[in-house]
Amino acid sequence: MKIKTRIWLLATVLMLVLAGCGGKDDIFPEIESEENTNEISVPEPEPEPQPYVPEGTNPLTGLPIEPEYEGNRPVAVMLNNLKAAQPQLGISQADIIYEVSVEGGITRMLALYQTLEEIETLGSIRSARPYFVELALGHDAVYVHAGGSQEAYSNLYSWKVDHMDGVRGTDDAEIFWRDSDRRKNNGYEHSLVTSGQNILDYLEKGKFSTKHDGSWNYLQAFKEDGTPAEGEAAEHVDVRFSNYKTATFDYDATSGKYFIGQYGKDHIDGSTGMQVSATNVLVLKTSVIVLDDVGRLRVQTTGEGEGLFFCGGKAVPIRWNRKDRNSSFAYTLEDGSSLALGQGNSYVCIISPKISTVKYE
């Protein structure tokens, strides 16, 4: 009995000693391990970086642009639009495209670029006409062309237009070249091209001012969504310039743009591979007169007239006015209020209401 009592006392003392030395946490270390695991903090994921938005505004589109380009004089490039000259190069990157008839029912295009940074090949370059020169002057632009009618050359010199000429220019070899593939596949007359970099390099020589002077002000207003509130449905638009040329515009709600077609298929830019598109489509009706047996035209680009504005799949009638060749177009709604375009590029068709037609649905 005494032996059992001593064993019991010894066991009790041993338990107390162990408890005093380590305690519960040392006896059951696995519990501490589980508790430590639960207390490990997991770092929160870093927020996604916000996309960079330039602080300047492109005066031709209302979209963000690097501030250093805001005051640029745009470059206006004369583009061939014959069926045999397709595809055009660099047309999809233009801020504004003007399409106007020339002799024989064909059309040409004047493409305006606020900056030529990252614009690669442009072409094919074609000859000047007086009304295209007037359109370029309306934006205080540097004009790029290859040759011109006798009247256009007279205007270029008498109006003191800053221009680069691929036919009679003294520095044309620095700016233009004949593309070998186009020369082979499209013909010699459709092979003259240039590039954004070539034009920029030439402008760096300082022969022309590259910035607007302090008096210049392009007054066109823009808003994020330019869809006319009271407009008619216009998701498909046909602008028939002549028996030779019709332009089509199909609205895509996902992008908010009209995708453009001509000659029965998509209008594709051979330089970028992109289909030409526009946020704003304007059709301006004006006087067009045939001047001679060749079919050269006089197209009135000043004064005032009627037109149509297409944006967001809707159409409204508008009026246009322009006081002189050195002024830009001003657009108003029927109630006399100024028209705000949607932020984005524009495609302007200038037509004769006697010859051309516009249909939409």
C-alpha positions, 0 to 999 in steps of 0.5 A: 500500500505504501508502495502504491502511494509513493508511485502515485505521489511521484507521478503527481510531482512529475506532472507538475514539473512538466507543466511548470517547465513547458506548459500545454503548448510544449506538450502539444506543439502541433496545436501551436503549429495549426494556430500559426498557420491560420494567422499567416496574412495573404497580401491583397492583389495590386490594383490594375493600372489605369490606361494612359490618356493624353491630356491634349485634344485633337481639334479635328476629332475631339479625342485625346492627343499628346499636347505637343500635337494640339497646335499642329497645322494638319497635313492634307494628302491628295489621294487617288480613288480610281478603282484601278488604284485600290487599295489606298494606303494610310486612308484609315488613319485620317482624322477627316476624309473629304470625298469630291467628284473630279472630271468624268464622274470619278472621285478623289479624296483629301485625307487630313492628319493632325499628326503623322507620327506612326503613319506609314505609307500614304498613297497613291498621291494624285493631282490638285484641283482648286476646290481641294486646295480650298479645303486644305486652306480651310484647315490651315493645312500643309498640302501634299499632291502630285501635279495639278490642273493649270488653275490649281497651280495658279491658285497654289502660287497666288494664294501662297499655299504651303505644299509638297508636289510630287511632280514639279517639286524641287525636293520631291525625291526626298518626299515621294517614291514610286512603289515597285509593287504598285507600279507592276500591279496598278500601273505607273500613274497609280504608284507614287507614294510617300510616308508620314516619316518622309513628310515629317523629315521634310517639315523639320527643315523649317521651310513651312511653319508647322504650327498655327499662328495665334489667330487660328481657331477651329471652332468645331464642337464635339461631344462623347455621343453625337447621335442626333436625339431626334434623328431618323433611322440611318444604319445603312447609307448610300451616297451615289456620286455618279454612275461610276462611284457610290460610297456605302456606310453601314453602322456598327453599334458595337464600335459606334462607327460607320464602316465604308464600302466602295466598288461593291466591296469593303473599303480596305486600307492596303497599308493597315489592312483595316476597313475604313470607318468613321464616327461622323458622316456628313453629306454637303450639297453644293453647286457643281459646274462642268468647265470644259470638254475635259470635264473639269469641275468648279465645286463651290466650297464657300457660301452656304447650303443644305446637308445631312449628318449621320452619327450613331445610326441616325440622320438629321438635316443640317446646314453648312456655311463657310465665309471664305477659303481660309475658313473652316466649315460651320454646321448648324441644325435646322433650329439654328443651333450649332452641330456638335459632332461625335468624338471621332473621325469624320467622312465628308461627301461633297455632292451636287444635288442635281447629279448625286443622290443620298439614300438611307434606312 
